[in-house]
């Protein structure tokens, strides 16, 4: 009985995923809308800097500020 329910759940999940993939076709992204004015693309260096380096630097700055400004430890 459990195997039958697992198969049914798998079929429902696969069907739902297939329907979502079919309804959100990436071909619709090729159609320009009125007033659409895309800018220039990012270079590889810009992309790496924006999505890799900037979050790491931001994390390091926040962590550094938390460690420096932490006053809960008594300094003897």
Phi, psi and omega in degrees: 000321180293325180293324179294318178293322179294319178295319179296316179296320178295319179294319179294317180295317179294319179295318178296316179297317179297317180295321179294321179293321180289327183280337181252065183291130179291346179294338179291339180286346180280343182277125179279141175270161175295133180083003180288125181224078182291146178275187178285154180286164178273145173281173180296319181295318177298317181295313179296318179297319184285320187256352179239302187290314183300315178295324179294317179295317179298317177298316181296319179295314180295316179296319178297317178297321179295317181291320182289320185270005180287116182252010182284337178273134177276129177262126183255000000 
